[in-house]
Amino acid sequence: MSRQRSAYRIQLALGITVLTAALTGCTNAVSLTAAPSANAPQCAAVQVRLPGTVATKYELRNTNAQSTAAWGDPTVMLLHCGVPAPAVSDLPCFSLGGIDWIRDGSEKDAITFTTFGRAPAVQVTVAAATYTNTMLSDLSDAVNTLPKDGHRCLDPQDVQQ
């Protein structure tokens, strides 16, 4: 084999290695699973309006699943659009930034919020140690694009006894 041919093969192998690293290893993508209705057009409208930063310090990262998002490195907040819309819940429900949310704090280290009265629904999981209301408020513009389904949070005085 000639030196020229050998040098060419080494350069080619090096080029392929660099290209592979650039396309895969450097993406820093968060591995997630898409929600059942992640392909809904309404989720695409949410996706394009997501903020680049939440709580002024956690930056948006790449994910590998449709209609998902992650913020922070290490990750402190995950979003999935296309989860089933809850119709009834005994979990606390509150309104923030024009969006009704159901709060599930049953996990020790995370709080899960699901939109209430929107279909498809968005689910946001936040590391409990980092949560502030600002994180959900920062999502209001994006989540407000989802159509309302007629459900809303009720105050105890709204419920007849």
N, C-alpha and C positions, 0 to 999 in steps of 0.2 A: 504494500500500500504506500502511496506517495505521501510525502510530508504535507503537501498542499491539500490532499483529500482528507487526511487526518485532521488538519487544522480546521477545515470546513465542517467536519462532523462535530468537533468539539464546540465550535461556534454555534452550530445549529442546536446542539443539545443544551448549551447554556442559554440560548435565546428562548427555547421552549420552556425551560425551567423558570426563567424570569417572567415570561408571559403567564404561565400557570400560576405563579405566586401572585402576580398582579390581579388576576381574575378571581382567585379564590381566597388565598390566605390573608389578603390585606383588606377584605371587605368588613371585617369585624361585625358581621351580621348576627343578630340575636335569633336563635332557632326557636320558632313557634309553630303551632298548628293552627290552621285556619278554622274559623267558626263554620257551622253548618251552612249559613246563608252568606258567606263572605263574598260571593260573586254577585250579590244584589247591587244594582246600579246606585242605590242610595249610599252604599258603603264606599263606592268610588268617590262620591261627592264629599263624604267625610274625609277620606284619605287625602285628598288634594288640599284640604283646608287645615290640616293638623299643624299646630305650632311647632316651630323649630326648637323651641325651648319651653319648658314648664318650670314654674316656681323660680324663674329668672336664672336658674343655674344648671338644670338637667337638660342636656342636649338630645335631640332626636337622633336615633341610631337606625341603621338598616336592619330589616328583618327578612326572613326567608319565606314568609307565608302571606297570602293575599289578605288585604284588609286588616293588617295588624300594625302595631307600632310599639316602640320601646324608647324610653328616655333614661339617660344616666349611664355612666360607666364607672362602677358596676351598675347594672340596671336597677332602677328604683320604681319604675312604673311601666306597665304593659297595657295595651289596648287591643281588644278584639271587636270588630264590627261584624254583625251577622249572627249574633247569639239569639236564641229564642226570646221573644218579648214576654216578660212576666205579666200575667193578667191579674193575679192576686198575690199578696205577700203579707206575712206577719212581721217582716223585718222593718226596721225604721225607714221611713221615706221622708225625703226633704227636697226642697227646691233650692237650686243654686245656679245663678246665671241664666235663669229662664228654662232650666232643665230640671226635671224631677229625677231623683236618684234613689235607689234602694241600697242600703248599706248593710253589708254582711261582714261583721268583725269576728266571726267564729274561729278564724285561724289566728294562731299566736303572733306570727310575724308579718301578716299581710291583712289588708282590708280590701274587700272586693265591692265595687260599686257597679250597679247595672241601671241603665236608663229605664225609667218607668213612663209608659205612655208614648213610647216611640217604637216604630217597627220598620225595619229590623232594629234590634237593640244593640247597644254598645256596652261592653263590659270592660271595666278598668280595674286593674289590681295594682295596689300601691304598697310598698314596704311601709309597715306601720311606723317605724322609727322616723321616716322622712315625710310623712303625710302632712300636707297643709291644704286648706280649702282652695288656695290659689291653684293647685294642680288641676282640680276639676274645673275651676273657673276658666283656666287657660284653654280648655277644650270646648267651651260654650259655642264659639262661632262654628266650629266644625260639626258638633253634635246637633246643633240647632237646625241643620239642613235635613235631618231625618223627619219624615212625616209623623204627625201625632196620630195615635190610634184611639183616642177617646178616654183613656185612663189617665188619672192624675193622683198625686198625693192628696190625702185628705187630712184636715186637722181633726182632732178628736171631737170638736164641737160640730163638725160637718156630718158626723155619723149619728144617725138616729138610734136611740136606745129603746 
